């Protein structure tokens, strides 16, 4: 979740947690209206549903929320919390998630600013990283496409790779459109934007500069991938519900 927000100030935890828990207690007591919502970016797709406080135990707070939100929180191990009663958004870590009952317990609450909400375009992560070709400064490089939006792409290139922002490039990628459908071939001019060095790769952001037909093909893939991700969340919830029903049946048989 760190890539979606400003760095949190962990040194301010003591003061922040007192302020945050005080608001939670007042909402639970009915002194403040409950307008809490939770926000996750599941593989790039925003998942944002209301939440209700069920209880507070020391610095742990239990909530009930939407089934899909619990799937996203379980995946990310954290969530953002929004309410008009707070001066900023909150980043909270997961203590436990009970998906069938739609309950989550959260801890380590810290104020932050969600930057991803300022994005102009939806960015989707690929189901699996795809090998693509990048023509960069008279070099032909192979990298892994990590995620893409209408105007940019994140590509993992070898560790130690030095990206020069502003360098004209060209990106060749094949975007998967699901079983039985041909991949979408995209060949677009791009400009190097920024890079983040990692242990196993250098993550490079390229600003895509394609024409309207290029953007139409990318938009088609993004729409397809959004549908895949929503279906994945739904199926994950159904699978958890089925597991819980089986456990309940087994306990009933054993009693």
N, C-alpha and C positions, 0 to 999 in steps of 0.2 A: 504493500500500500504506500510505501515511502515515495514511489515515483509519481504519486498523484497529489502530493501535498508538500508544503514547506517543511523543512526539518523541524522536529519538535524539540522544545527546550526542556530536556529531562531534569535540568537543575531546578526548574520551577515547579517540580512535581508536588512538593508539599503544599504550596500556596494554591496551586491549581486544583488539587484533589479536594481541598476543603470547600472551595467555591463551587465546584461541580457537584459534590455530594449534597451540599446544602440545597441546591436547586432541585436535585432529584428527590430529596426528602420532602420538599414543599409541594412538588408535583404529586408525589405519592399520597400526601396528606390532603390533597384537594385544594391547597392554598393557591396554586397556580394551575392554569389550564394546561392540559397535556397536548403539546404540539410536537412531540418528539418524532423524528424520523431517522432512519438509518440509511446509509449510502455505501455501497460497494461497487467496485468496477470488476465484474466477473469476466475475465478474458477480454477486457476493454469495454464491455457493455455495462452502463450504469444500472444498478438494481437499487431502487429507492422506495421503501415502504414505511408506513407509520409503525410505531412501537409503543407498547404500554409497559410501565414499570410494575413488576409483580412483587418485588421485595428488595430490601437492602440489608446486607450483612457485612458490617465493617466497611471495607473498601470494595466489596463485590456487589454488583447490581444485576438483578435478574430481570429480563424483559421477555415479553411475548411479542412476536412480530409475524410477518408473512412467511409462509413456507419457503418461498424462493429466496427470501433474505437469509434464512437460516442456512440454506445450501451455500450461498455466497460467503457468509461469515465463516462457515466451517472450512471452506476452501482457502480463504485469505488469512484465517486466524486473527482477524481484526475487523473493525468497521469504523466508519465515520458516523458521528451523531450530530444531528442538527436540531436546533430549537431557538425560537426567538428570545428565550430567557437567558441564552448564553451570548457572550460578546464575540465568540468565534465558534467555528466547528470544533468538534472533539474527535481525537483518535483514541480508540479503546482496543485493548487486546482481549482475546477470547480466553475465558476460563473453561467453560464447557458449552457444548451445543447439544440440545435435544431436538433433533429434526422432526420426528413424528408429532411432538407436542408443540412445536414452533417456539421453543424457549431457548434463550441464550443467556449465559452469565458472563459479564464483562468486568475487566479490571484495568488498572494502570491508565487512567483517563488523563489525557493531556490536550491542551488547546493547540490548534493548528489552523492552517488555511488550506482549503482544498483548491488546488490550482487547476485540476482537470475540468472543473465546471466552466472555466473560461475558454475551453477549446471550442473552435468553430466547427469541428468535424468529428464524427465518431471514428474512433480508432479500434480496430479489432485484432486480436491475437490469432495467429494461425493455430489450427489444431496440432500440427507438427511443423517445426521449422522447415522451410523449403530452401533448397540450394538454388541460388540465383547468380547471375553474372553481372558484374559491375565494371563498366569501362571507366577507369579513373586515371586521369593524367597519363594517358598513353599506356596504361597497364590494364590487362584483363584479369580481374580478380573474381574469385568465387567466394560467396558468403552465404549466410543463412538468413532468410527473411523471417523476422520475428513478429512484426505487426505492421499494419498499413492503414492509412486513412486516405481520403481523397487527394490530399496535398502533400503527404510525406510518407516515408517508409523507414522503419528501423531495421538495420542490417547488422548482423554480427560478422565482423571480419577478424582475421587472425590476431592473437594478442601481440601487442607491440606496434600494431599498425598506426601510423601517424596520419591523421586526417587534416587537410588544410581547408578550413572553411572558405566557401566561395568557389572552390574548384568545380569546373564544369564536368559533369559525368553523364553516363547513360546507364540505365538499369533495364535488364532483360529478366522478366519473371513469368512463371507459369502459375496461375492461381487456381487452386482446386475448386471444382464446382459440385462435388459430391459423386457418389458411386454411380457409374453408368453415364456420366456427363463428361464431355471433353474439358480439359483445363482451358482457362482463359489466358491467351498469350498477350502480355503487356510489354511494350518496348518504348520507354519514355526517356526524354532528356531529364536530367536532374542536376541539382547543385548541392554540393556538400555543405551541411549546416553545422553539426557539432558531433563530438565523440566523447564517450565515457570509457575509460580503460578498466578492464576487468581481468581476473586471473586467467580465464579460459578464452576470452574474446574481447575485442574492442567493439562496443556497440556504437554504430554510426547512424546518424539521422541524415537522410537525404530529402531535400525539398523537391517534390515532383513537379515538373513543368510541362506536362503533356497537354494536348489539345482536347477539345470537347469529346471526340470519340474515345480517347484514352480515359478521360474521367468517367464517361458513361460505363465503360467496361469495369473500371475499378469500383464504381458505385454498385454495379450488378453483383460483384463478388462480395462487397461489404454487406449488402442486403441478404445475400445467401448465407453468409457467415453469422450474421445476427440471428437468423432463424435457427441455424444449427445450435448456437449457444443457448438460446431460450429453450429449445427442445432438450438439450443436454441437462439444463437445470431441472426441467419438469421430470425427466426420466430419473434423475438422481433422487428427487424427492419420492417418487413412486417406489423406487427400489428400497429406500429407507423405511417407508411405510410397510412394505411387504415383509422386510426383515423383522420389524416390530410385531407385526401380526403373527409371524411364525414363532417368535419368542414367547408371545402371550399364549399361543396354542400349546407350546411345549410345556410351559409352566402349569397350564391347566391340566394337561395329561399327567404330569408328574405329581400333582397334589392329591 
